[in-house]
Protein backbone atom coordinates (compact mmCIF):
# COMPACT_ATOMS: atom_id res chain seq x y z
CA UNK A 1 0.00 0.00 0.00
CA UNK A 2 1.44 3.44 -0.90
CA UNK A 3 1.84 6.08 1.76
CA UNK A 4 -1.22 8.32 2.21
CA UNK A 5 -1.17 11.80 0.67
CA UNK A 6 0.86 14.13 2.87
CA UNK A 7 2.94 11.37 4.46
CA UNK A 8 6.64 11.62 3.58
CA UNK A 9 8.05 8.11 3.54
CA UNK A 10 11.70 7.05 3.06
CA UNK A 11 13.19 3.83 1.69
CA UNK A 12 13.46 1.50 4.64
CA UNK A 13 16.80 1.97 6.35
CA UNK A 14 17.78 4.90 4.10
CA UNK A 15 16.21 8.03 5.49
CA UNK A 16 17.06 11.21 3.60
CA UNK A 17 18.42 9.75 0.34
CA UNK A 18 15.77 11.43 -1.82
CA UNK A 19 15.33 15.13 -2.45
CA UNK A 20 12.12 16.46 -0.97
CA UNK A 21 10.58 19.85 -1.63
CA UNK A 22 8.14 22.05 0.21
CA UNK A 23 6.67 25.44 -0.67
CA UNK A 24 8.75 27.20 1.98
CA UNK A 25 11.81 28.85 0.46
CA UNK A 26 13.90 27.71 3.41
CA UNK A 27 13.51 24.13 2.21
CA UNK A 28 14.76 25.10 -1.27
CA UNK A 29 17.78 26.74 0.34
CA UNK A 30 18.39 23.45 2.09
CA UNK A 31 18.15 21.51 -1.18
CA UNK A 32 20.50 23.97 -2.92
CA UNK A 33 23.00 23.57 -0.09
CA UNK A 34 22.68 19.82 -0.35
CA UNK A 35 23.57 20.07 -4.05
CA UNK A 36 26.65 22.12 -3.08
CA UNK A 37 25.45 25.12 -5.11
CA UNK A 38 27.54 28.15 -4.09
CA UNK A 39 25.94 30.73 -1.83
CA UNK A 40 27.30 33.53 -4.03
CA UNK A 41 29.09 33.95 -7.35
CA UNK A 42 32.29 34.77 -5.44
CA UNK A 43 32.30 31.74 -3.13
CA UNK A 44 34.13 29.37 -5.46
CA UNK A 45 35.19 28.48 -8.96
CA UNK A 46 32.80 27.71 -11.82
CA UNK A 47 31.10 24.36 -12.01
CA UNK A 48 29.71 22.15 -14.77
CA UNK A 49 26.37 20.33 -14.77
CA UNK A 50 25.70 17.36 -17.08
CA UNK A 51 22.16 16.12 -17.76
CA UNK A 52 21.85 12.79 -19.59
CA UNK A 53 18.50 11.90 -21.12
CA UNK A 54 16.74 8.61 -21.63
CA UNK A 55 16.54 7.02 -25.05
CA UNK A 56 16.73 3.23 -24.55
CA UNK A 57 19.25 1.78 -27.03
CA UNK A 58 20.23 5.34 -27.96
CA UNK A 59 22.23 5.37 -24.73
CA UNK A 60 25.08 4.06 -26.88
CA UNK A 61 25.34 7.63 -28.20
CA UNK A 62 25.90 9.18 -24.77
CA UNK A 63 28.35 6.46 -23.82
CA UNK A 64 30.34 6.89 -27.02
CA UNK A 65 30.31 10.67 -26.68
CA UNK A 66 31.85 10.54 -23.21
CA UNK A 67 34.60 8.17 -24.36
CA UNK A 68 35.24 10.38 -27.39
CA UNK A 69 35.51 13.50 -25.22
CA UNK A 70 38.05 11.66 -23.07
CA UNK A 71 40.16 10.70 -26.08
CA UNK A 72 40.02 14.26 -27.42
CA UNK A 73 41.12 15.67 -24.07
CA UNK A 74 38.02 17.85 -23.89
CA UNK A 75 35.91 16.14 -21.25
CA UNK A 76 34.87 18.51 -18.46
CA UNK A 77 34.72 17.46 -14.84
CA UNK A 78 31.11 17.70 -13.76
CA UNK A 79 30.12 18.92 -10.32
CA UNK A 80 26.58 17.61 -10.80
CA UNK A 81 25.48 14.75 -13.07
CA UNK A 82 21.81 13.85 -13.57
CA UNK A 83 20.45 10.83 -15.43
CA UNK A 84 17.14 9.34 -16.47
CA UNK A 85 16.41 5.82 -17.80
CA UNK A 86 19.36 4.75 -19.98
CA UNK A 87 20.91 8.08 -18.95
CA UNK A 88 20.74 6.87 -15.35
CA UNK A 89 22.84 3.85 -16.32
CA UNK A 90 25.43 6.12 -17.97
CA UNK A 91 25.42 8.73 -15.20
CA UNK A 92 27.66 6.92 -12.63
CA UNK A 93 30.39 6.50 -15.27
CA UNK A 94 30.06 10.11 -16.42
CA UNK A 95 30.29 11.13 -12.77
CA UNK A 96 33.36 9.04 -12.00
CA UNK A 97 35.34 10.12 -15.05
CA UNK A 98 37.65 8.66 -17.72
CA UNK A 99 39.07 5.90 -15.50
CA UNK A 100 35.74 4.09 -15.93
CA UNK A 101 35.51 4.42 -19.72
CA UNK A 102 36.39 0.78 -20.40
CA UNK A 103 33.52 -0.41 -18.25
CA UNK A 104 31.16 2.10 -19.89
CA UNK A 105 32.19 0.95 -23.37
CA UNK A 106 31.64 -2.70 -22.50
CA UNK A 107 28.22 -1.95 -21.03
CA UNK A 108 26.97 -0.54 -24.34
CA UNK A 109 28.96 -2.46 -26.96
CA UNK A 110 29.61 -5.82 -25.32
CA UNK A 111 26.33 -7.41 -26.40
CA UNK A 112 24.81 -7.36 -22.92
CA UNK A 113 21.67 -5.48 -23.99
CA UNK A 114 21.04 -7.95 -26.82
CA UNK A 115 21.15 -10.79 -24.29
CA UNK A 116 18.78 -8.93 -21.97
CA UNK A 117 16.24 -8.45 -24.77
CA UNK A 118 16.54 -12.01 -26.09
CA UNK A 119 14.05 -14.82 -25.59
CA UNK A 120 15.93 -15.77 -22.42
CA UNK A 121 14.80 -12.51 -20.82
CA UNK A 122 11.09 -13.00 -21.45
CA UNK A 123 8.79 -13.04 -18.47
CA UNK A 124 6.77 -16.24 -18.28
CA UNK A 125 3.98 -14.52 -16.37
CA UNK A 126 3.65 -11.54 -18.75
CA UNK A 127 1.64 -9.79 -16.05
CA UNK A 128 3.53 -6.50 -15.67
CA UNK A 129 6.13 -6.58 -18.44
CA UNK A 130 7.28 -8.48 -21.49
CA UNK A 131 10.69 -9.01 -19.87
CA UNK A 132 11.45 -10.04 -16.32
CA UNK A 133 13.10 -7.87 -13.69
CA UNK A 134 15.83 -10.49 -13.48
CA UNK A 135 16.80 -9.73 -17.09
CA UNK A 136 17.43 -6.09 -16.21
CA UNK A 137 19.28 -7.12 -13.07
CA UNK A 138 21.61 -9.30 -15.16
CA UNK A 139 22.33 -6.29 -17.35
CA UNK A 140 23.10 -3.86 -14.52
CA UNK A 141 24.64 -5.89 -11.69
CA UNK A 142 28.02 -6.76 -13.32
CA UNK A 143 28.76 -3.09 -14.02
CA UNK A 144 27.46 -1.61 -10.76
CA UNK A 145 29.46 -3.35 -8.06
CA UNK A 146 30.82 -2.47 -4.62
CA UNK A 147 33.89 -0.79 -6.13
CA UNK A 148 31.78 1.57 -8.27
CA UNK A 149 29.48 2.44 -5.38
CA UNK A 150 32.49 3.13 -3.12
CA UNK A 151 34.00 5.39 -5.80
CA UNK A 152 30.72 7.35 -6.06
CA UNK A 153 30.69 7.72 -2.26
CA UNK A 154 34.22 9.13 -2.29
CA UNK A 155 33.29 11.78 -4.86
CA UNK A 156 30.10 12.60 -2.98
CA UNK A 157 32.16 13.38 0.12
CA UNK A 158 34.15 15.87 -1.98
CA UNK A 159 30.94 17.79 -2.69
CA UNK A 160 30.04 16.44 -6.11
CA UNK A 161 26.48 15.19 -6.70
CA UNK A 162 24.94 12.34 -8.72
CA UNK A 163 21.16 12.45 -9.15
CA UNK A 164 18.84 9.90 -10.80
CA UNK A 165 15.11 10.21 -11.50
CA UNK A 166 12.46 7.51 -11.30
CA UNK A 167 8.69 7.90 -11.64
CA UNK A 168 6.56 7.17 -8.59
CA UNK A 169 3.54 5.60 -10.28
CA UNK A 170 1.40 5.89 -7.15
CA UNK A 171 1.88 9.66 -6.81
CA UNK A 172 2.32 10.27 -10.57
CA UNK A 173 5.40 12.38 -9.84
CA UNK A 174 9.14 12.23 -10.50
CA UNK A 175 11.33 11.06 -7.64
CA UNK A 176 14.90 12.41 -7.43
CA UNK A 177 17.41 10.14 -5.72
CA UNK A 178 20.73 11.35 -4.29
CA UNK A 179 22.86 8.42 -5.43
CA UNK A 180 25.98 9.69 -3.70
CA UNK A 181 24.16 9.80 -0.39
CA UNK A 182 23.00 6.22 -0.92
CA UNK A 183 26.55 5.17 -1.74
CA UNK A 184 27.96 7.01 1.28
CA UNK A 185 25.88 4.88 3.65
CA UNK A 186 28.17 1.98 2.70
CA UNK A 187 27.84 -1.78 2.89
CA UNK A 188 25.95 -4.33 0.78
CA UNK A 189 22.58 -2.67 1.44
CA UNK A 190 23.83 0.55 -0.13
CA UNK A 191 24.94 -1.34 -3.24
CA UNK A 192 21.60 -3.11 -3.35
CA UNK A 193 19.57 0.11 -3.20
CA UNK A 194 21.91 1.86 -5.67
CA UNK A 195 21.24 -0.94 -8.17
CA UNK A 196 17.51 -0.95 -7.48
CA UNK A 197 17.19 2.77 -8.23
CA UNK A 198 18.97 2.30 -11.58
CA UNK A 199 16.74 -0.68 -12.39
CA UNK A 200 13.62 1.35 -11.55
CA UNK A 201 14.77 4.32 -13.63
CA UNK A 202 15.32 2.05 -16.65
CA UNK A 203 12.10 0.02 -16.28
CA UNK A 204 10.30 1.00 -19.47
CA UNK A 205 6.54 0.51 -18.95
CA UNK A 206 5.30 -2.57 -20.74
CA UNK A 207 8.78 -3.94 -21.28
CA UNK A 208 9.75 -4.36 -17.62
CA UNK A 209 7.64 -4.66 -14.47
CA UNK A 210 7.55 -1.68 -12.11
CA UNK A 211 10.04 -1.80 -9.26
CA UNK A 212 8.66 -1.86 -5.74
CA UNK A 213 10.40 -0.03 -2.89
CA UNK A 214 9.62 -0.79 0.74
CA UNK A 215 9.38 2.55 2.55
CA UNK A 216 8.53 3.64 6.07
CA UNK A 217 7.25 6.68 7.89
CA UNK A 218 6.81 6.94 11.67
CA UNK A 219 7.44 3.22 12.00
CA UNK A 220 4.75 2.25 9.48
CA UNK A 221 5.80 0.39 6.33
CA UNK A 222 4.47 1.29 2.88
CA UNK A 223 5.20 0.10 -0.63
CA UNK A 224 5.89 2.40 -3.59
CA UNK A 225 5.73 1.38 -7.26
CA UNK A 226 8.33 3.08 -9.49
CA UNK A 227 8.86 2.97 -13.26
CA UNK A 228 11.07 4.59 -15.89
CA UNK A 229 12.07 8.12 -14.89
CA UNK A 230 11.53 9.29 -18.47
CA UNK A 231 7.76 9.02 -18.03
CA UNK A 232 7.77 12.22 -15.93
CA UNK A 233 11.26 13.67 -16.55
CA UNK A 234 12.84 12.83 -19.96
CA UNK A 235 15.87 14.80 -18.77
CA UNK A 236 16.47 17.28 -15.96
CA UNK A 237 19.17 19.81 -15.20
CA UNK A 238 17.86 20.58 -11.73
CA UNK A 239 14.77 19.28 -9.95
CA UNK A 240 11.69 21.11 -11.21
CA UNK A 241 10.99 22.90 -7.93
CA UNK A 242 14.41 24.58 -8.09
CA UNK A 243 13.92 25.79 -11.68
CA UNK A 244 11.15 28.13 -10.50
CA UNK A 245 13.02 29.32 -7.40
CA UNK A 246 13.86 33.02 -7.60
CA UNK A 247 17.16 32.60 -5.74
CA UNK A 248 18.57 29.90 -7.99
CA UNK A 249 19.96 32.29 -10.60
CA UNK A 250 22.39 33.92 -8.20
CA UNK A 251 23.62 30.51 -7.00
CA UNK A 252 24.43 29.17 -10.47
CA UNK A 253 25.98 32.28 -12.01
CA UNK A 254 29.35 30.60 -12.53
CA UNK A 255 27.84 27.41 -13.95
CA UNK A 256 27.77 25.85 -17.40
CA UNK A 257 25.13 23.33 -18.43
CA UNK A 258 25.77 20.37 -20.73
CA UNK A 259 22.99 18.11 -22.07
CA UNK A 260 23.43 14.73 -23.79
CA UNK A 261 20.24 13.61 -25.56
CA UNK A 262 20.21 9.94 -26.52
CA UNK A 263 17.81 10.20 -29.43
CA UNK A 264 17.26 12.06 -32.70
CA UNK A 265 15.32 15.24 -32.00
CA UNK A 266 14.17 16.02 -35.54
CA UNK A 267 11.12 14.19 -36.96
CA UNK A 268 11.94 11.45 -39.49
CA UNK A 269 9.05 11.10 -41.93
CA UNK A 270 8.46 7.59 -43.28
CA UNK A 271 5.62 5.17 -43.85
CA UNK A 272 4.59 3.07 -40.85
CA UNK A 273 3.61 -0.53 -41.50
CA UNK A 274 -0.04 -1.23 -40.53
CA UNK A 275 0.69 -3.84 -37.86
CA UNK A 276 0.71 -3.66 -34.06
CA UNK A 277 4.50 -4.05 -33.44
CA UNK A 278 5.38 -1.42 -36.06
CA UNK A 279 2.80 1.00 -34.72
CA UNK A 280 3.93 0.55 -31.11
CA UNK A 281 7.61 1.00 -31.97
CA UNK A 282 6.91 4.04 -34.14
CA UNK A 283 4.70 5.55 -31.45
CA UNK A 284 7.40 5.08 -28.82
CA UNK A 285 10.01 6.67 -31.08
CA UNK A 286 7.71 9.62 -31.80
CA UNK A 287 6.97 10.11 -28.10
CA UNK A 288 10.70 10.21 -27.34
CA UNK A 289 11.49 12.84 -29.94
CA UNK A 290 8.61 15.13 -28.96
CA UNK A 291 9.05 14.79 -25.20
CA UNK A 292 12.80 15.39 -25.36
CA UNK A 293 12.35 18.50 -27.48
CA UNK A 294 9.92 19.78 -24.88
CA UNK A 295 12.33 18.92 -22.05
CA UNK A 296 15.15 20.65 -23.91
CA UNK A 297 12.93 23.74 -24.33
CA UNK A 298 12.63 23.87 -20.53
CA UNK A 299 16.43 23.74 -20.16
CA UNK A 300 16.91 26.40 -22.86
CA UNK A 301 14.38 28.73 -21.23
CA UNK A 302 15.96 28.28 -17.80
CA UNK A 303 19.47 28.95 -19.09
CA UNK A 304 18.34 31.98 -21.11
CA UNK A 305 16.57 33.46 -18.09
CA UNK A 306 19.67 33.01 -15.92
CA UNK A 307 22.28 33.87 -18.58
CA UNK A 308 23.88 30.42 -18.31
CA UNK A 309 25.87 28.89 -21.17
CA UNK A 310 24.17 25.75 -22.48
CA UNK A 311 25.83 23.11 -24.67
CA UNK A 312 23.73 20.33 -26.24
CA UNK A 313 24.55 17.18 -28.19
CA UNK A 314 22.03 14.70 -29.62
CA UNK A 315 22.05 11.88 -32.15
CA UNK A 316 22.25 13.62 -35.54
CA UNK A 317 19.52 13.05 -38.08
CA UNK A 318 21.33 11.04 -40.75
CA UNK A 319 20.79 8.06 -43.07
CA UNK A 320 22.80 5.95 -40.61
CA UNK A 321 20.54 6.91 -37.70
CA UNK A 322 17.48 6.02 -39.78
CA UNK A 323 19.04 2.73 -40.84
CA UNK A 324 19.72 1.82 -37.23
CA UNK A 325 15.96 1.94 -36.61
CA UNK A 326 14.23 3.01 -33.46
CA UNK A 327 15.61 3.42 -29.98
CA UNK A 328 14.31 -0.09 -29.25
CA UNK A 329 16.88 -1.67 -31.57
CA UNK A 330 19.15 -3.35 -29.05
CA UNK A 331 21.17 -5.48 -31.46
CA UNK A 332 24.88 -5.30 -30.75
CA UNK A 333 25.97 -4.21 -34.22
CA UNK A 334 23.53 -1.27 -34.28
CA UNK A 335 24.53 -0.09 -30.82
CA UNK A 336 28.20 -0.44 -31.75
CA UNK A 337 27.72 1.78 -34.80
CA UNK A 338 25.95 4.40 -32.70
CA UNK A 339 28.72 4.28 -30.08
CA UNK A 340 31.53 4.56 -32.64
CA UNK A 341 29.84 7.41 -34.52
CA UNK A 342 29.36 9.35 -31.29
CA UNK A 343 32.95 8.69 -30.24
CA UNK A 344 34.29 10.16 -33.47
CA UNK A 345 31.85 13.08 -33.45
CA UNK A 346 32.84 14.01 -29.88
CA UNK A 347 36.44 14.52 -31.00
CA UNK A 348 35.41 17.35 -33.33
CA UNK A 349 35.49 20.95 -32.06
CA UNK A 350 31.87 21.52 -33.12
CA UNK A 351 30.42 18.53 -31.25
CA UNK A 352 28.49 20.68 -28.79
CA UNK A 353 25.74 22.87 -30.21
CA UNK A 354 25.47 26.07 -28.21
CA UNK A 355 21.89 27.37 -28.20
CA UNK A 356 22.65 29.63 -25.25
CA UNK A 357 25.77 31.71 -24.60
CA UNK A 358 26.42 34.74 -22.45
CA UNK A 359 26.06 37.15 -25.39
CA UNK A 360 22.67 37.77 -27.04
CA UNK A 361 21.25 34.41 -25.85
CA UNK A 362 17.84 34.81 -27.46
CA UNK A 363 19.38 35.25 -30.94
CA UNK A 364 21.31 32.02 -30.37
CA UNK A 365 18.09 30.34 -29.22
CA UNK A 366 16.27 31.31 -32.41
CA UNK A 367 19.18 30.05 -34.52
CA UNK A 368 19.18 26.74 -32.67
CA UNK A 369 15.51 25.98 -33.40
CA UNK A 370 15.40 27.59 -36.87
CA UNK A 371 15.59 24.95 -39.67
CA UNK A 372 18.84 24.93 -41.63
CA UNK A 373 18.75 26.86 -44.84
CA UNK A 374 18.79 24.64 -48.00
N, C-alpha and C positions, 0 to 999 in steps of 0.2 A: 504494500500500500504506500503511495507517495505521501510525503509530508503535507499536512493541511496548508492552505494558503496563509501566508504570514509567518509560518514556522521556518526558521533558517536551520536546516540540517547540514551536517558535515559527513564526509565519508568516515565510516567507523574506524576509529583509531588515528585519524588524520585531520584533526581540527585545524581550520585556518589555511588549507592548501588551495582554496578557490577564492577568486576575487569576488567580493560582495559589494553592492552599491546601495546607498540610501540617498534620499533627496537632500539631506543635509550636506552643505559644502564641506564641512569638517571631515566627513567620511571620504570625499573625493580627494582632499588633501592627504588623507591617510593612504589611499590607494596610490596616489602619485609618489608619495615617499617610498612606498613599498616597491614601486617600479624603479626606484633610484633616479627619478627625474630631478634635475637640479632645482634648487629653490630660487635661483636667479641666474641670469645669463652670465654672470661673472663668477659663479661658484665652481666652475670646472671647465674642462675642455669640451669640444664638440662631441657628439655621439651619433652613431648610426643605428637606424631601426630597419630591420628586414621583415617584411610580411610575405609569407609563402602561401599561395592559394591551393585549393583543391584542384582536381582535374583527373583523378583516377590514373590511368596508364600514362597520361601526360606528365606525371611526376618525373618521368625520365628526363624531361626538359630541364626542370629545376635542378635535378641532380647533376646533369651534364654541365649546366651553366656554372654551378659552383666549382666543379673540378676545373673547368676551363678558366675561370677567373683566377684560381690558384696557379695554374700553369703560366698564365700571362703576368702574374705578379701584381694583379690589380684587385685582389679580393679584400674588401674592407673587413675590419673587425667590428662586429655588431654588438652594441650594448644591449639591445632588445631584439629577440627573434620571436615571431609569432607564426603559427602554422595551423592549417585546417585540413582535415582529410588526408590525402596523400602528402600535402604540405606539412602536416603534423609529423609524418614519418620522416620527412627530410629535415625538419627543423632541428632535432638534436645534433645532427651532423653539421648543419650550417652554424649552429651555436658553438660547437666545439672546435671548428676550424679545420685547416688543411690536413692535420695529422690523421683525420678520420676519413679522408677522401677515398681510400681503397675500400673501406667497408661500405661507404655510400655507393660507390660504383658497382660493387658486387650486388648490393641490394636491388639495384634497378636494371642490371644487365646480365646477372648470373642465372636467369631462368627461373627464379624463385616465384615470381608472380604467375608465370605460365603453369607451374605446378599447383599453385593455390587455386587457380581457376580451371583446373582439369576435372575430369570425372571423379577423381579421387577426393576432391573437395566438396562434392555435392552432399547436401543434407538429406538424409533418408526420410526425415519427418516432413520437410518442406512446409513447416508451419509458419515460420517467421522469416525465412530467407532461403534462397536457392542453395547457398553454400553454408557450411557449418562454421560456427565460431572457431572450432579447432583448426580449420583451414587458415584463417587469418592469424591465429596464434602461431602456427608453424611458419608463417611468413615473417612475423615480427620478432619472435623470441630469440632466434640466433643472432640478430643484429643489435638487440637491446638487452645487454647483459649487465652484470654487476659492475664491470669496469666502466661501461658507458655511463651508468647512473652515478657512479662515484665521481666521474669526471665532470658531469653536469653539476653535481653538488659543489665541487671545488670552485667552479666558475660563478655559481650563485653566491657563494660566500664573498667573492670579490666585487659583488654588486651588479653583475650582469643578470639578465632575466630572460627566461624561456617560457612562453605562454602557448597553450594549446586550447582550441575551442572544440567542445562537443555540443550537441543539441539535446537538451532535457525535453524529452517528448511529453512528459507529464505536464510541465509548465509551459511548453511551447516557447522556450526561450534559450538563447545561447548560454553556455556555461564556460567560463574562462578558468582554466587550471594553471596554477603556478607550478610548473614542472620542476623548477629548481628547488622549491620549498619541499616538494615531495621527495626529491632525491636527497635533500639535506637531512631528512629524518633518518636515513640509513637503514641497513639491514635488508633481509629478503622481502619483508612486507613492502618496503619502499619500492623495490624493483618490481614487485607484483603490481602495485597500484600504477606505477609509471607505465608499465606495459598495457594495463587495462585501459588507461585513458587514451593511449594511442590506438588501441583496438576499437574503442568506442568512436573516436573521431573519424576513423576510416570505415565504419560500418555503414556502407551505402544501403539505404532502405530497399528492401526487396532482394538484394543480393546476400546480405548478411543479417542475422538476427540482431535486434537491439542488445546493447550490453546493460546489465543490471548492476547497480552499485548499492551496497548496503550502507545506509546512512543512519545517523542518530542525532537526536536533539533532546536535551534534558532527560537523558537516560532511556528514551523511547526509540526503538528501531523503526526505520522506514526503508522502502526500496524505491530507487529511482531508475527509470528506463531512459537510456541515452543512445542516440544514433549519430550518424555522420554530422560533423560540425558544419559542413557546407550547406546544410538545409536552412540554417538561420544566419550563417556568417561565411559566405564564400571566401572571403579574406578579411583580415582586420589589421589595421595599423595599431590602434589602441582600442580598448573596450569602448563600446558605443557611448556609455554614460560619460566617459572622459571627453569624447569628441565635442560634446555640447557644453563643456565646462568653461566658463569665461576665464578662469585663471590658467588654463592649460597652455595658451599661446606663449605666455611669459616664461613657462618652464621648459619649453622645447625650442627656444629661439636659436640655440646652437646646434640643432639637430639636422639630420638629413635622412630622408625616407627612401627606402628601396623596396620595390614590389616585384616579385617573381610570379607570373601568372602561367599556370601549367595547362593552358589550352589556347586555341586560336580564338581571338576576339572577334574578328570580322566574320560576317555570315558567309557561308559557302553554299551557293545555290546549286542544287542537283535534284534529280528525280528520286523520290522515295518509293521503294518497292511496296506494293499493297499487301503486306503480310505483317502479322503481329510482331515478330522479332525486329524486323526492319523499322517499323513505326516506333517501337519502344526505344531502340538505340538512337534513332534520329531525334526523337523527342528529348532524350537525355542530353544529347550533344547540343541541341538548340537551347535547352534550359541552362546549360553551363555557360554558353557564350553570352547569353543575355544577362544572366545573374552576375557574371564576373564583370561585364561592362558597367552594370549598375553599381557594383561594389567599388570598382575603380573610380567611378564618378564621385563617390563619397570621399575617397582618399584625395582626389584631385581638388575637390571643393575645400576640404579641411586644410590642405597644404597651401592653397591659394589664399585662404582667409588668414593664415598665420605666417605667410611669407616664408614657407619652408621649401627647400629644394626637394623635388620628387623625381626619382629615376625609376623607369618601368621597363621590364622585359617580358615578352610573351612569345608563345610559339608563332612564328611568322606564317602568314597565309601563303602557301606555296604548293606546287603540284605534289611535292613529296609529302607534305602534311596531309593533303587530301588522299593520297595513295595509302597512307598509313591507317586511314579509316578513323573511326571515332575514338574517343578517350576510353572506350571499353575494350580496345584491342590490346590484350595483354600478351600477345605472342612475343617471344624473346627477340626475334629478328627486328620487329617493328620498334620495340622499345630501345633496342641497341642503336637503330638508325636515329631515333629521336635524341638519344643521349649524345651520340657522336656529333650530330649537327649542332646541338646546343653548345657542346664543348668547344667546337671550332668557332662558332659565332661569338662566344664570350671572350675570345682572345682579341677580337677586333675592337678598335677604339670607339666605334659607334654602336656597341652592343646595347647600351642603356639608352632608351628614348627619354627625353627630358621634357615632359609636358609642363613642369613648373620649375622656374628658376627664381632667383632673387630680383631679377630685373624684368619689368613688364610681364608678370606672370600670366595675366589674362590673355595677352596676345599669344603666348606660348600654348596656353590651353586651347585656344581656337585652332591653332595650327595642328595640335595633336589630334583633334577629332575631325578636322577637315579632310575629306577624301583627297588622295594624291591626285595631282593634275595629270592628265593623260600625256 
